[in-house]
């Protein structure tokens, strides 16, 4: 894994990341995979609520909001946009 892999929850608005690891288990893991949170896919951080939870992401041309506890278990490598 690359040294630049970070949890999605730590990425700044506008950052694009290529997913490389998902540490979520159970039903939520299956749902995230179905939504496009699959290793190799590109995710863009769209916006964060004022308190930082939830965070809106774009994956497969769809906007999805995740809680911080979920997005902190999904890791990606920055490939564009702002770098954290």
C-alpha positions in Angstrom: 0.0 0.0 0.0 1.1 3.5 -0.8 2.4 5.8 1.9 -0.1 8.4 0.8 -3.2 6.3 1.7 -5.4 8.1 4.0 -8.9 7.6 5.5 -11.6 9.4 3.4 -12.7 11.2 6.6 -9.3 13.1 6.6 -9.4 14.2 3.0 -10.1 17.9 2.3 -13.0 19.1 0.1 -12.2 18.8 -3.6 -9.7 15.9 -3.1 -9.9 12.9 -5.5 -8.8 9.6 -4.1 -8.4 6.1 -5.6 -9.8 3.6 -3.1 -7.4 0.9 -2.0 -8.9 -0.6 1.2 -12.2 -0.9 2.9 -12.1 -2.0 6.6 -15.9 -2.0 7.0 -17.6 -5.4 7.8 -21.0 -7.0 7.5 -24.1 -5.6 5.8 -22.6 -2.0 5.6 -19.6 -3.4 3.6 -21.9 -5.0 1.1 -24.0 -1.8 0.7 -20.8 0.3 0.3 -19.5 -2.1 -2.4 -22.9 -1.9 -4.2 -22.7 1.9 -4.1 -19.3 1.9 -5.8 -16.9 2.1 -2.9 -14.7 -0.6 -4.5 -10.9 -0.7 -4.5 -9.7 1.0 -7.7 -12.7 3.4 -8.0 -12.2 7.2 -7.7 -14.0 9.1 -5.0 -14.2 12.9 -4.7 -14.9 14.7 -1.5 -17.7 17.1 -2.2 -18.5 18.8 1.1 -18.5 18.4 4.8 -21.2 19.5 7.3 -20.2 22.3 9.6 -19.2 19.8 12.4 -17.5 17.5 9.9 -20.0 14.7 10.1 -21.5 13.5 7.7 -19.3 14.0 4.6 -20.6 13.9 1.0 -18.6 12.0 -1.6 -19.1 11.5 -5.3 -18.5 7.9 -6.6 -19.8 6.6 -9.9 -21.5 9.9 -10.7 -23.6 9.6 -7.5 -23.5 11.7 -4.3 -23.3 9.7 -1.1 -23.1 11.0 2.4 -21.3 8.9 5.0 -20.8 9.3 8.7 -17.3 10.0 9.9 -17.1 6.6 11.7 -17.8 4.9 8.3 -15.5 7.1 6.1 -12.6 6.7 8.6 -12.6 2.9 7.7 -12.2 3.5 3.9 -8.8 4.3 2.6 -7.6 5.9 -0.6 -4.6 7.4 -2.3 -4.8 11.1 -3.3 -4.7 11.5 -7.1 -6.0 15.0 -7.6 -7.6 18.1 -6.2 -6.4 19.5 -2.8 -4.0 17.4 -0.9 -4.6 16.9 2.9 
